[in-house]
Amino acid sequence: MKSNALFPVLLCTLLSFCAPSFAQSVVIPILTNTGRGSLSGTTYRCDEMVQSINRLRHLGKDQAIEALKSDLKEHKDEIKIMCICRLLFQNTNGWKPIAGADMYREMVYTNVLDRFPLFPMALSEGVPFFIFRGYDIGGRLGESASEDLQLCEGFAIIPADLPEFNYQKAAIKLLQSEPFLKLYKLPDYAESDYTIDLMCEIIWQTDIIPKKQVNP
């Protein structure tokens, strides 16, 4: 009888002890795939970000923030964490482009940049794209990922998963959109090398990363 009475207590203790391990075992592609470096137009993939956002969302707000804090401490990748914050959390005051408009004043029309509050990310049909070629900003950040994470503690997580399909359709819609076509200050913008390369990168971002082959 005594052992039967102790069983529920033992079970609750084991479950509470194991719960964090279950959460930590969830694979977050953007957090775990560190070999390809920080986010940029050439390393970013839609499917990785979508899976990451959806899995973090399912962890719940508190565990998602802890996972992001842990990744920031280990890898010190400010841009990656700030991009995730903008996609995962609903800022009641509205997000603003990372580093503010001043950094891009020579490159973009700032009144058009207002249409891209998640910059350097942009959503099309709910799919997140990286729309800036490269992201070497060094010490020019006017904010930090730690500050963003602190803000997120007061925000709600997005209410639904990001779509896990139709990436290329979403990319084409973005590339044909008026705000995107008017964003950058470049001579002959539509035919410039920068624009062509950026468009190619955005289409490339829709490719599904194949599973690694195991050598026999």
Backbone as JSON, one array per atom type, in Angstrom:
{
  "sequence": "MKSNALFPVLLCTLLSFCAPSFAQSVVIPILTNTGRGSLSGTTYRCDEMVQSINRLRHLGKDQAIEALKSDLKEHKDEIKIMCICRLLFQNTNGWKPIAGADMYREMVYTNVLDRFPLFPMALSEGVPFFIFRGYDIGGRLGESASEDLQLCEGFAIIPADLPEFNYQKAAIKLLQSEPFLKLYKLPDYAESDYTIDLMCEIIWQTDIIPKKQVNP",
  "N": [[0.83, -1.21, 0.0], [1.96, 1.18, 0.77], [3.88, 1.64, -1.22], [2.23, 1.97, -3.44], [0.98, 4.38, -2.83], [3.05, 6.13, -3.01], [3.66, 6.16, -5.69], [2.18, 8.01, -7.49], [3.33, 10.44, -6.65], [6.03, 10.02, -7.25], [5.84, 9.73, -10.03], [4.95, 12.31, -10.85], [7.15, 13.77, -10.06], [9.17, 12.75, -11.74], [8.13, 13.48, -14.25], [8.15, 16.29, -14.1], [10.85, 16.68, -13.87], [11.8, 15.73, -16.27], [10.58, 17.28, -18.23], [11.88, 19.76, -19.17], [13.94, 18.6, -20.69], [12.58, 17.35, -22.76], [11.68, 19.62, -24.13], [14.08, 20.79, -24.89], [14.96, 18.94, -26.7], [13.7, 19.39, -29.04], [14.15, 20.05, -32.43], [15.44, 22.93, -33.78], [15.82, 24.3, -36.73], [17.13, 26.77, -37.7], [18.49, 27.51, -35.43], [20.13, 25.36, -34.84], [21.57, 24.79, -37.12], [24.34, 25.88, -37.54], [26.59, 25.83, -39.05], [26.63, 27.13, -41.5], [26.91, 29.77, -41.1], [25.94, 33.21, -40.27], [22.65, 34.67, -40.84], [21.97, 35.57, -44.17], [21.46, 36.8, -47.51], [22.46, 34.73, -49.05], [22.76, 32.49, -47.45], [20.38, 31.98, -46.28], [17.31, 30.11, -45.94], [13.94, 29.58, -46.74], [12.42, 27.36, -45.82], [13.83, 26.45, -43.58], [13.63, 28.63, -41.82], [10.84, 28.85, -41.53], [10.18, 26.35, -40.37], [11.63, 26.64, -38.02], [10.4, 28.87, -36.76], [7.79, 27.84, -36.42], [8.24, 25.62, -34.75], [9.36, 26.82, -32.5], [7.16, 28.35, -31.78], [5.39, 26.36, -30.99], [6.62, 25.49, -28.71], [5.85, 27.33, -26.86], [5.64, 30.56, -25.32], [7.45, 31.19, -23.1], [9.39, 29.08, -23.07], [10.3, 29.31, -25.68], [11.54, 31.83, -25.67], [13.57, 31.32, -23.83], [15.04, 29.42, -25.26], [15.97, 31.0, -27.38], [17.49, 32.9, -26.0], [19.48, 31.25, -24.99], [20.69, 30.37, -27.37], [21.62, 32.8, -28.36], [23.51, 33.48, -26.42], [25.36, 31.44, -26.82], [26.12, 31.56, -29.57], [26.15, 34.22, -30.3], [24.84, 35.6, -32.35], [23.47, 38.23, -33.44], [21.81, 39.31, -35.5], [20.38, 37.08, -36.49], [18.78, 36.3, -34.24], [17.31, 38.65, -33.83], [15.85, 38.8, -36.21], [14.28, 36.5, -35.95], [12.78, 37.19, -33.66], [11.19, 39.22, -34.73], [9.59, 37.81, -36.48], [8.33, 35.92, -34.91], [7.05, 37.07, -32.71], [4.4, 39.28, -31.75], [4.64, 42.53, -31.97], [3.29, 45.05, -30.15], [3.6, 47.72, -30.63], [4.49, 47.78, -33.14], [7.0, 46.5, -35.25], [10.25, 47.71, -36.24], [12.57, 48.36, -38.96], [15.64, 46.57, -38.67], [18.34, 48.17, -37.14], [17.4, 50.57, -37.96], [16.25, 53.24, -40.17], [18.23, 55.03, -41.0], [20.67, 53.78, -41.58], [20.29, 52.68, -44.08], [19.79, 54.75, -45.76], [21.13, 55.74, -48.03], [20.78, 53.67, -49.73], [18.14, 52.78, -49.96], [14.73, 53.86, -50.52], [13.45, 55.53, -47.92], [10.81, 56.01, -47.26], [9.53, 53.97, -48.55], [10.69, 51.84, -47.31], [9.33, 51.81, -44.94], [7.25, 50.17, -45.5], [8.2, 47.73, -45.02], [8.46, 46.58, -42.24], [9.71, 44.46, -40.96], [12.23, 44.3, -41.92], [15.59, 43.13, -42.29], [13.9, 41.14, -43.21], [10.97, 40.02, -45.0], [7.53, 39.45, -45.38], [5.64, 37.4, -47.53], [2.63, 36.25, -48.6], [2.6, 35.08, -46.13], [5.02, 33.8, -45.98], [8.4, 33.99, -44.96], [11.0, 36.03, -46.24], [14.43, 36.87, -46.97], [15.56, 39.96, -47.75], [17.76, 41.53, -48.38], [20.95, 42.08, -49.7], [23.49, 40.43, -48.33], [24.71, 41.12, -44.97], [26.5, 42.72, -43.38], [26.97, 44.51, -40.81], [28.47, 45.1, -38.7], [29.46, 47.01, -35.9], [27.33, 48.75, -36.07], [24.75, 48.48, -35.23], [21.84, 49.82, -33.79], [20.49, 48.78, -31.76], [19.94, 45.8, -29.78], [19.95, 42.19, -29.77], [19.39, 41.14, -27.29], [17.91, 43.18, -26.12], [15.67, 43.11, -27.78], [14.68, 40.56, -27.15], [14.01, 40.97, -24.5], [11.94, 42.79, -24.82], [10.14, 41.1, -26.1], [9.18, 39.52, -24.08], [6.99, 40.78, -23.19], [5.22, 40.53, -25.23], [2.83, 38.78, -27.34], [3.01, 35.52, -28.8], [2.89, 34.76, -32.32], [-0.33, 33.87, -33.64], [-0.73, 31.64, -35.27], [0.75, 28.95, -37.2], [3.41, 29.5, -39.58], [3.09, 29.2, -43.14], [3.94, 26.1, -44.71], [4.47, 25.61, -47.37], [4.22, 26.32, -50.95], [6.31, 28.16, -51.44], [7.73, 29.2, -53.67], [5.71, 30.41, -55.17], [4.98, 32.43, -53.4], [7.38, 33.85, -53.39], [7.54, 34.82, -56.03], [5.31, 36.5, -56.05], [6.19, 38.43, -54.21], [8.44, 39.5, -55.58], [7.22, 40.73, -57.7], [5.77, 42.7, -56.54], [4.73, 46.06, -55.93], [5.9, 47.65, -53.75], [8.37, 46.27, -53.31], [9.62, 46.56, -55.8], [10.08, 49.24, -55.81], [11.8, 49.79, -53.79], [14.7, 50.02, -53.64], [17.32, 52.41, -54.22], [18.54, 52.64, -57.09], [20.17, 53.12, -60.21], [18.38, 52.4, -63.16], [16.88, 50.38, -61.86], [15.29, 47.99, -62.08], [16.73, 46.53, -63.92], [19.25, 46.35, -62.93], [22.43, 44.96, -61.85], [22.51, 44.41, -59.13], [19.79, 44.13, -58.45], [19.01, 41.96, -60.05], [20.69, 39.96, -59.03], [19.77, 39.93, -56.37], [17.1, 39.15, -56.74], [17.52, 36.6, -57.77], [18.69, 35.42, -55.53], [16.52, 35.46, -53.76], [14.69, 33.75, -55.03], [16.25, 31.47, -54.86], [16.22, 31.08, -52.16], [13.91, 29.68, -51.73], [14.37, 27.06, -52.23], [14.26, 23.72, -51.1], [16.21, 22.41, -48.57], [18.15, 19.58, -49.12], [18.16, 16.44, -47.36], [21.02, 15.47, -45.46], [23.3, 13.23, -46.91], [24.23, 10.09, -45.8], [27.36, 8.7, -45.69], [28.32, 5.48, -46.76]],
  "CA": [[0.0, 0.0, 0.0], [2.82, 2.36, 0.87], [4.51, 1.89, -2.51], [1.21, 2.49, -4.34], [0.73, 5.77, -2.48], [4.21, 6.93, -3.42], [3.81, 6.15, -7.14], [1.8, 9.28, -8.14], [4.31, 11.48, -6.32], [7.24, 9.72, -8.03], [5.56, 10.0, -11.44], [4.94, 13.76, -11.03], [8.53, 14.25, -9.92], [9.88, 12.38, -12.96], [7.62, 14.29, -15.37], [8.63, 17.67, -13.96], [12.29, 16.66, -14.1], [12.08, 15.44, -17.69], [9.93, 18.22, -19.14], [12.82, 20.62, -19.88], [14.7, 17.83, -21.67], [11.73, 17.2, -23.94], [11.66, 20.89, -24.85], [15.38, 21.04, -25.47], [15.23, 17.98, -27.76], [13.06, 19.87, -30.26], [15.15, 20.55, -33.37], [15.12, 24.23, -34.35], [16.83, 24.34, -37.8], [17.94, 27.98, -37.77], [19.34, 27.57, -34.24], [21.09, 24.26, -34.79], [22.37, 24.74, -38.35], [25.25, 27.02, -37.41], [27.77, 25.67, -39.9], [26.58, 27.98, -42.69], [27.12, 31.16, -40.72], [24.79, 34.04, -39.93], [21.68, 34.86, -41.9], [22.25, 36.5, -45.26], [20.72, 36.41, -48.7], [23.01, 33.53, -49.66], [22.72, 31.35, -46.53], [19.02, 31.85, -45.74], [16.34, 29.25, -46.62], [12.59, 29.75, -46.2], [11.92, 26.19, -45.08], [14.48, 26.41, -42.28], [13.07, 29.65, -40.94], [9.45, 28.49, -41.24], [10.2, 25.25, -39.4], [12.13, 27.17, -36.75], [9.34, 29.69, -36.15], [6.67, 26.99, -36.01], [8.63, 24.79, -33.61], [9.47, 27.72, -31.35], [5.79, 28.71, -31.42], [4.79, 25.23, -30.29], [7.22, 25.4, -27.37], [5.24, 28.31, -25.98], [6.39, 31.81, -25.21], [8.55, 31.17, -22.13], [10.45, 28.18, -23.52], [10.86, 29.86, -26.92], [12.46, 32.91, -25.3], [14.75, 30.7, -23.21], [15.82, 28.8, -26.34], [16.62, 32.08, -28.12], [18.52, 33.46, -25.12], [20.57, 30.27, -24.93], [21.38, 30.4, -28.65], [22.34, 34.08, -28.45], [24.67, 33.39, -25.53], [26.33, 30.5, -27.37], [26.6, 31.9, -30.91], [26.28, 35.68, -30.4], [24.37, 35.99, -33.69], [22.45, 39.23, -33.15], [20.85, 39.46, -36.61], [19.51, 35.91, -36.53], [17.81, 36.36, -33.15], [16.42, 39.79, -34.06], [14.93, 38.41, -37.28], [13.32, 35.54, -35.38], [11.88, 37.95, -32.8], [10.23, 39.95, -35.56], [8.68, 36.87, -37.12], [7.67, 35.06, -33.93], [6.3, 37.81, -31.69], [3.56, 40.38, -32.21], [5.01, 43.78, -31.3], [2.09, 45.89, -30.08], [3.94, 49.05, -31.16], [4.97, 47.6, -34.51], [8.44, 46.35, -35.4], [10.93, 48.64, -37.14], [13.72, 47.72, -39.59], [16.83, 46.43, -37.83], [19.32, 49.26, -37.24], [16.74, 51.83, -38.31], [16.28, 53.66, -41.58], [19.4, 55.84, -41.34], [21.74, 52.95, -42.14], [20.0, 52.33, -45.46], [19.28, 55.93, -46.44], [21.74, 55.87, -49.35], [20.49, 52.48, -50.53], [16.71, 52.57, -50.17], [13.8, 54.96, -50.25], [13.02, 55.24, -46.56], [9.34, 55.98, -47.16], [9.13, 52.63, -48.99], [11.17, 50.93, -46.27], [8.26, 51.74, -43.94], [6.35, 49.07, -45.87], [8.9, 46.5, -44.65], [8.84, 46.75, -40.83], [10.51, 43.33, -40.5], [13.48, 44.36, -42.7], [15.77, 42.65, -43.66], [12.92, 40.13, -43.57], [9.7, 40.46, -45.56], [6.56, 38.37, -45.52], [4.8, 37.34, -48.72], [1.74, 35.1, -48.42], [2.95, 34.46, -44.86], [6.35, 33.17, -46.07], [9.45, 34.97, -44.7], [12.14, 36.1, -47.15], [15.53, 37.78, -46.63], [15.52, 40.8, -48.96], [18.91, 42.44, -48.42], [22.12, 41.32, -50.11], [24.51, 40.49, -47.29], [24.27, 41.86, -43.79], [27.69, 43.01, -42.59], [26.74, 45.84, -40.24], [29.45, 45.32, -37.64], [28.99, 47.64, -34.67], [26.41, 49.84, -36.39], [23.42, 48.23, -34.72], [21.37, 50.76, -32.8], [19.74, 47.99, -30.78], [20.57, 44.5, -29.58], [19.03, 41.06, -29.69], [18.98, 41.02, -25.88], [16.82, 44.16, -25.92], [14.5, 42.6, -28.47], [14.15, 39.44, -26.37], [13.38, 41.53, -23.32], [10.66, 43.32, -25.28], [9.26, 39.99, -26.46], [8.57, 38.98, -22.87], [5.7, 41.45, -23.02], [4.42, 40.35, -26.45], [2.26, 37.46, -27.6], [3.51, 34.78, -29.96], [1.95, 34.76, -33.44], [-1.41, 32.93, -33.3], [-0.81, 30.47, -36.15], [2.0, 28.57, -37.86], [3.71, 30.01, -40.91], [2.81, 28.15, -44.14], [5.09, 25.26, -45.05], [4.34, 25.23, -48.78], [4.04, 27.41, -51.91], [7.36, 29.17, -51.26], [8.07, 29.87, -54.92], [4.59, 31.28, -55.5], [5.1, 33.6, -52.53], [8.55, 34.61, -53.84], [7.19, 35.53, -57.27], [4.41, 37.6, -55.68], [7.03, 39.46, -53.6], [9.28, 40.12, -56.6], [6.36, 41.51, -58.59], [5.02, 43.68, -55.76], [5.14, 47.45, -56.12], [6.87, 48.11, -52.74], [9.68, 45.68, -53.55], [10.18, 47.12, -57.03], [10.39, 50.65, -55.59], [12.54, 49.91, -52.52], [16.12, 50.38, -53.71], [17.74, 53.56, -55.02], [19.56, 52.2, -58.03], [19.88, 53.47, -61.6], [17.82, 51.27, -63.9], [16.74, 49.41, -60.77], [14.74, 46.69, -62.49], [17.69, 45.8, -64.74], [20.59, 46.45, -62.34], [23.02, 43.7, -61.4], [22.11, 44.2, -57.74], [18.41, 43.64, -58.42], [18.98, 40.62, -60.64], [21.3, 39.05, -58.06], [18.88, 39.83, -55.22], [15.95, 38.34, -57.15], [18.0, 35.21, -57.86], [18.86, 34.94, -54.16], [15.2, 35.25, -53.17], [14.18, 32.51, -55.6], [17.1, 30.39, -54.33], [15.81, 30.86, -50.77], [12.75, 28.8, -51.67], [14.8, 25.67, -52.4], [14.25, 22.88, -49.91], [17.54, 21.84, -48.34], [18.05, 18.12, -49.08], [18.73, 15.8, -46.18], [22.41, 15.07, -45.65], [23.46, 11.83, -47.22], [25.17, 9.39, -44.92], [28.28, 7.88, -46.46], [28.35, 4.09, -46.28]],
  "C": [[0.86, 1.26, 0.0], [3.44, 2.7, -0.47], [3.5, 2.45, -3.51], [0.94, 3.96, -4.08], [1.85, 6.66, -2.97], [4.31, 7.08, -4.94], [3.39, 7.46, -7.82], [2.8, 10.4, -7.89], [5.58, 11.29, -7.14], [7.04, 10.06, -9.49], [5.58, 11.51, -11.72], [6.34, 14.33, -10.97], [9.32, 13.97, -11.18], [9.45, 13.24, -14.14], [8.14, 15.72, -15.29], [10.12, 17.75, -14.22], [12.62, 16.52, -15.58], [11.55, 16.48, -18.64], [10.9, 19.13, -19.87], [13.61, 19.88, -20.95], [13.89, 17.61, -22.94], [11.76, 18.46, -24.78], [12.97, 21.13, -25.57], [15.67, 20.11, -26.64], [14.58, 18.4, -29.08], [14.12, 20.49, -31.17], [14.67, 21.87, -33.97], [16.15, 24.5, -35.45], [17.72, 25.57, -37.8], [18.88, 28.09, -36.57], [20.43, 26.52, -34.27], [22.0, 24.2, -36.01], [23.33, 25.93, -38.39], [26.43, 26.96, -38.37], [27.79, 26.61, -41.09], [26.64, 29.46, -42.36], [25.82, 31.9, -40.44], [23.84, 34.16, -41.12], [22.17, 35.87, -42.92], [21.46, 36.01, -46.46], [21.2, 35.11, -49.31], [22.99, 32.31, -48.74], [21.3, 31.04, -46.06], [18.17, 30.91, -46.59], [14.98, 29.41, -45.94], [12.15, 28.58, -45.34], [12.55, 26.1, -43.7], [13.88, 27.43, -41.32], [11.63, 29.3, -40.56], [9.39, 27.38, -40.2], [10.64, 25.75, -38.03], [11.05, 27.97, -36.03], [8.21, 28.82, -35.64], [7.02, 26.14, -34.79], [8.81, 25.63, -32.35], [8.07, 28.11, -30.86], [5.14, 27.61, -30.59], [5.4, 25.02, -28.9], [6.48, 26.28, -26.37], [6.2, 29.47, -25.75], [7.62, 31.69, -24.31], [9.7, 30.3, -22.61], [11.09, 28.68, -24.82], [11.88, 30.95, -26.61], [13.73, 32.34, -24.67], [15.65, 30.06, -24.26], [16.59, 29.86, -27.12], [17.73, 32.73, -27.29], [19.74, 32.54, -25.07], [21.38, 30.29, -26.23], [22.19, 31.69, -28.81], [23.61, 34.05, -27.61], [25.76, 32.52, -26.13], [26.95, 31.01, -28.67], [26.74, 33.4, -31.18], [25.87, 36.19, -31.79], [23.18, 36.94, -33.52], [21.37, 39.28, -34.24], [19.87, 38.3, -36.65], [18.41, 36.0, -35.47], [16.82, 37.51, -33.36], [15.42, 39.5, -35.18], [13.86, 37.46, -36.75], [12.31, 36.26, -34.5], [10.8, 38.63, -33.61], [9.21, 39.04, -36.22], [7.82, 36.11, -36.11], [6.74, 35.81, -32.98], [5.55, 39.0, -32.3], [3.87, 41.63, -31.38], [3.8, 44.73, -31.32], [2.33, 47.29, -30.61], [4.41, 48.98, -32.61], [6.48, 47.49, -34.55], [8.98, 47.42, -36.37], [12.13, 47.93, -37.75], [14.93, 47.68, -38.65], [17.83, 47.53, -38.16], [18.71, 50.57, -37.7], [16.96, 52.24, -39.76], [17.58, 54.37, -41.96], [20.5, 55.02, -42.02], [21.54, 52.71, -43.63], [19.66, 53.54, -46.33], [19.86, 56.09, -47.85], [21.32, 54.75, -50.3], [19.02, 52.35, -50.88], [15.93, 53.86, -50.0], [13.15, 54.68, -48.9], [11.49, 55.24, -46.42], [8.79, 54.63, -47.65], [9.56, 51.59, -47.96], [10.13, 50.78, -45.15], [7.29, 50.6, -44.23], [6.96, 47.72, -45.5], [9.38, 46.59, -43.2], [9.69, 45.61, -40.28], [11.9, 43.3, -41.15], [14.69, 44.03, -41.81], [14.87, 41.47, -44.05], [11.7, 40.78, -44.21], [8.8, 39.26, -45.69], [5.79, 38.51, -46.83], [3.95, 36.08, -48.62], [2.08, 34.36, -47.13], [4.31, 33.81, -44.83], [7.43, 34.23, -45.85], [10.61, 34.87, -45.69], [13.17, 37.08, -46.61], [15.77, 38.64, -47.85], [16.66, 41.83, -49.01], [20.14, 41.62, -48.76], [23.24, 41.5, -49.1], [23.95, 41.18, -46.06], [25.46, 42.09, -42.86], [27.56, 44.41, -42.0], [27.65, 46.11, -39.05], [28.86, 45.92, -36.39], [27.97, 48.73, -34.89], [24.99, 49.6, -35.91], [23.04, 49.26, -33.66], [20.58, 50.1, -31.7], [20.47, 46.67, -30.62], [19.51, 43.42, -29.51], [18.54, 40.86, -28.26], [17.83, 41.97, -25.58], [15.54, 43.68, -26.58], [13.85, 41.46, -27.68], [13.46, 39.93, -25.1], [12.01, 42.12, -23.67], [9.66, 42.2, -25.53], [8.59, 39.36, -25.24], [7.21, 39.6, -22.61], [4.78, 41.29, -24.22], [3.85, 38.94, -26.52], [2.96, 36.84, -28.8], [2.46, 34.83, -31.07], [0.92, 33.64, -33.24], [-1.46, 31.67, -34.15], [0.56, 30.19, -36.76], [2.17, 29.32, -39.17], [3.48, 28.88, -41.92], [4.08, 27.4, -44.55], [5.03, 24.78, -46.5], [4.2, 26.49, -49.63], [5.08, 28.52, -51.75], [7.65, 29.93, -52.55], [6.95, 30.8, -55.37], [4.66, 32.56, -54.68], [6.27, 34.48, -52.96], [8.22, 35.43, -55.08], [6.27, 36.71, -56.96], [5.19, 38.75, -55.05], [7.81, 40.22, -54.66], [8.49, 41.01, -57.55], [5.62, 42.63, -57.86], [5.59, 45.09, -55.94], [6.13, 47.93, -55.05], [8.28, 47.56, -52.97], [10.36, 46.33, -54.75], [10.57, 48.59, -56.86], [11.3, 50.87, -54.38], [13.93, 50.5, -52.68], [16.38, 51.57, -54.64], [18.87, 53.13, -55.96], [19.19, 52.66, -59.43], [19.39, 52.23, -62.35], [17.58, 50.08, -62.97], [16.3, 48.04, -61.25], [15.75, 45.85, -63.26], [19.1, 45.82, -64.15], [21.09, 45.08, -61.91], [22.59, 43.37, -59.97], [20.72, 43.56, -57.69], [18.33, 42.22, -58.96], [19.56, 39.61, -59.66], [20.39, 38.85, -56.85], [17.67, 38.96, -55.55], [16.34, 36.86, -57.24], [18.15, 34.62, -56.46], [17.51, 34.61, -53.53], [14.56, 33.98, -53.73], [14.94, 31.32, -55.02], [16.7, 30.07, -52.89], [14.65, 29.9, -50.64], [13.13, 27.34, -51.84], [14.75, 24.94, -51.07], [15.63, 22.27, -49.76], [17.42, 20.32, -48.26], [18.68, 17.57, -47.8], [20.16, 15.36, -46.49], [22.48, 13.58, -45.91], [24.52, 11.23, -46.3], [26.05, 8.49, -45.77], [28.33, 6.46, -45.9], [29.69, 3.78, -45.63]]
}
